Amino acid sequence: MPKWAVYLGAGVAILTIGPTVFNLALRLSLGLITLSIVLVTGLAFLGVVGFFAYLVWRFIVDKMNGW
């Protein structure tokens, strides 16, 4: 098998496999970015809700203690 045939085969393989790998990597990175954004937003939302719940709970406890 001549060298140019090997190089040609490798080139064709890279050209055919390359975009697929790139596409997969792009989708994976976009998915990870979306996931991290969703996680951060969810955690922030939970934190805010928890904070308000804590404030309300403190208020109720204070009222029950007759403050």
C-alpha positions as a Python dict, from the first residue, in 0.01 Angstrom:
ca = {
    (1, 'M'): (0, 0, 0),
    (2, 'P'): (162, 327, -114),
    (3, 'K'): (208, 614, 128),
    (4, 'W'): (-23, 853, -58),
    (5, 'A'): (-305, 599, -30),
    (6, 'V'): (-258, 584, 349),
    (7, 'Y'): (-256, 964, 370),
    (8, 'L'): (-563, 982, 144),
    (9, 'G'): (-746, 727, 358),
    (10, 'A'): (-653, 913, 675),
    (11, 'G'): (-766, 1243, 522),
    (12, 'V'): (-1101, 1098, 414),
    (13, 'A'): (-1147, 938, 757),
    (14, 'I'): (-1070, 1270, 932),
    (15, 'L'): (-1306, 1457, 699),
    (16, 'T'): (-1589, 1210, 760),
    (17, 'I'): (-1535, 1153, 1134),
    (18, 'G'): (-1426, 1510, 1219),
    (19, 'P'): (-1762, 1691, 1183),
    (20, 'T'): (-1941, 1413, 1374),
    (21, 'V'): (-1697, 1437, 1666),
    (22, 'F'): (-1716, 1817, 1654),
    (23, 'N'): (-2097, 1801, 1649),
    (24, 'L'): (-2100, 1564, 1947),
    (25, 'A'): (-1852, 1778, 2141),
    (26, 'L'): (-2056, 2090, 2066),
    (27, 'R'): (-2379, 1924, 2180),
    (28, 'L'): (-2210, 1790, 2492),
    (29, 'S'): (-2062, 2130, 2586),
    (30, 'L'): (-2393, 2307, 2519),
    (31, 'G'): (-2572, 2046, 2728),
    (32, 'L'): (-2322, 2090, 3013),
    (33, 'I'): (-2355, 2470, 2997),
    (34, 'T'): (-2736, 2444, 3001),
    (35, 'L'): (-2720, 2195, 3288),
    (36, 'S'): (-2490, 2417, 3494),
    (37, 'I'): (-2711, 2723, 3430),
    (38, 'V'): (-3020, 2526, 3535),
    (39, 'L'): (-2841, 2395, 3846),
    (40, 'V'): (-2717, 2741, 3949),
    (41, 'T'): (-3060, 2898, 3891),
    (42, 'G'): (-3229, 2615, 4080),
    (43, 'L'): (-2988, 2646, 4372),
    (44, 'A'): (-3032, 3025, 4385),
    (45, 'F'): (-3412, 2982, 4374),
    (46, 'L'): (-3398, 2722, 4652),
    (47, 'G'): (-3176, 2951, 4858),
    (48, 'V'): (-3418, 3244, 4821),
    (49, 'V'): (-3719, 3025, 4904),
    (50, 'G'): (-3538, 2876, 5203),
    (51, 'F'): (-3440, 3222, 5325),
    (52, 'F'): (-3801, 3347, 5304),
    (53, 'A'): (-3927, 3030, 5473),
    (54, 'Y'): (-3675, 3088, 5753),
    (55, 'L'): (-3789, 3452, 5793),
    (56, 'V'): (-4156, 3349, 5805),
    (57, 'W'): (-4076, 3071, 6052),
    (58, 'R'): (-3884, 3316, 6275),
    (59, 'F'): (-4179, 3558, 6258),
    (60, 'I'): (-4427, 3283, 6359),
    (61, 'V'): (-4202, 3163, 6643),
    (62, 'D'): (-4166, 3521, 6769),
    (63, 'K'): (-4546, 3571, 6756),
    (64, 'M'): (-4601, 3243, 6942),
    (65, 'N'): (-4352, 3349, 7208),
    (66, 'G'): (-4550, 3670, 7249),
    (67, 'W'): (-4284, 3915, 7125),
}
